Amino acid sequence: MTIAGDWGFGMCSDYTFLSSIFRRVGGAFYLFDGRKFHDNYVDLRDRLRRHWPDTELAYAMKANYMPPIGRLLVELGGWAEVVSAFEYRVARASLPGERIIFNGPIKSERDLRDALGAGSQLNLDSFREIQLLKRIAPEFGRIEVGLRVCFDFPDLVSRFGFEVEGGELEEALAALDSIPGLEVTGLHCHATRRSLGVADPVERVERLCRLAGRLLPRYPIRTINIGGGLLGDMPDSLRDQFAHAVPSLAEYADAIGRAFSRCSPTTSMRLMVEPGTSMVANCMSLVAPVVETRRRRGAWQALLDTSINSLNPTRSSTRPSLKVVSSSPSEAGRRAREYRLVGNTCMENDILCEGVTGPLEAGDFVIFENRGAYSLNYTPPFIVPCPAVVDDQGRLLKRADSPETILASYLSPAHVGSEEDHHEYHVD
Ligand SMILES: Cc1ncc(COP(=O)(O)O)c(C=O)c1O
């Protein structure tokens, strides 16, 4: 892999710009480009709407729940998808309850009550949740719920939702039938097999539509939700590593939209999609300074002030796409070498990237592209906590986590054991 010394990202690849941010935030940082999120969201939504006007995108907050993204969703009139009480509260800080979908395997009685009270769409995942709903149903006159289902895909056994072919779904429906005032109005499936390309969401469209058609005489299904799992726009150096073709957002939209138009059992059905990665991956880069270069058994390593936990917390095997912004205006006197890039933790396996060839020196910045999804909120506070986030104008969006922010949830000795700080854990 040969590193490029120059790249077309405007001011964000300017050394003076990067070093001024670096000095202000005191270390590595993420650069966020909100316009890209806006464009990704609008491109996918509006293209789907050309095929099926009643389409909404519920952005999967788990991919990156930064408040600036919540604000963008408000501007876009968008929706959010969440999978825990924590994420639900984060989403509610920006969005009205009616534009939040609550999925996830562990919802407490309180979570169900809060979500129903706020008009959010609940997708039930288990018999346990049905039992909880039974308990609280008398508090509500009418209740609408969706059901997460899973199909017998030959290459995937999903741990989520009610199995359709195994009979679980019918059992769940029978249990729900006994709750007065309850209506099943939605079906949801997020069991993804990305290597199938557009055939992956299309198969979910087809199977959910067929299922909805079967259930419609008994249940007023109004929403079909095909989950997420789409890949987004990415540099060629990432795209080329996939063993399968990577569809564009336009190709996904056309394939999903055509399939839905062909298969929807009614003309009044709402199509819901829950994209996470594809909306946010290309909106954020991680910028890390080179601290030193050093020989190691005849080879070279460059130490960067970031870690594998910020760069690749999910330990994806995809090699990162990176660019170098050099600290010196000319390459004169710099020697191109092959480097192993290593991180700032004490783990031997904190290796950011192997076999990077180019001139690299202390003071340079390495920019890792496409770091927006499952990076920021997946970074643990291990050795060096999560870095700052800055927008493409250099404005601070999030400070780097600090001893104060990380230790804030620990009690002082005076409070240990005190009742007012004792929150009981409820899963019911
Ligand atoms: C229920 C649900 N919806 C949507 C998503 C978003 O998936 P992706 O980021 O692959 O688009 C996820 C991710 O795990 C999910 O669990």
The ligand as an SDF file (V2000), in Angstrom:
LIG
                    3D

 16 16  0  0  0  0  0  0  0  0999 V2000
  -32.3010   -3.5580   13.9710 C   0  0  0  0  0  0  0  0  0  0  0  0
  -31.2100   -2.8880   13.2200 C   0  0  0  0  0  0  0  0  0  0  0  0
  -31.5290   -1.9840   12.2780 N   0  0  0  0  0  0  0  0  0  0  0  0
  -30.5770   -1.3330   11.5790 C   0  0  0  0  0  0  0  0  0  0  0  0
  -29.2360   -1.5840   11.8020 C   0  0  0  0  0  0  0  0  0  0  0  0
  -28.2230   -0.8140   11.0000 C   0  0  0  0  0  0  0  0  0  0  0  0
  -27.4300   -1.6480   10.2480 O   0  0  0  0  0  0  0  0  0  0  0  0
  -26.3080   -1.0360    9.2930 P   0  0  0  0  0  0  0  0  0  0  0  0
  -25.4340   -0.1850   10.1060 O   0  0  0  0  0  0  0  0  0  0  0  0
  -25.6180   -2.2500    8.7830 O   0  0  0  0  0  0  0  0  0  0  0  0
  -27.0370   -0.2860    8.2220 O   0  0  0  0  0  0  0  0  0  0  0  0
  -28.8540   -2.5200   12.7600 C   0  0  0  0  0  0  0  0  0  0  0  0
  -27.4470   -2.8290   13.0100 C   0  0  0  0  0  0  0  0  0  0  0  0
  -27.0610   -3.7100   13.7210 O   0  0  0  0  0  0  0  0  0  0  0  0
  -29.8720   -3.1870   13.4970 C   0  0  0  0  0  0  0  0  0  0  0  0
  -29.5730   -4.0790   14.4550 O   0  0  0  0  0  0  0  0  0  0  0  0
  1  2  1  0
  2  3  1  0
  2 15  2  0
  3  4  2  0
  4  5  1  0
  5  6  1  0
  5 12  2  0
  6  7  1  0
  7  8  1  0
  8  9  2  0
  8 10  1  0
  8 11  1  0
 12 13  1  0
 12 15  1  0
 13 14  2  0
 15 16  1  0
M  END
$$$$
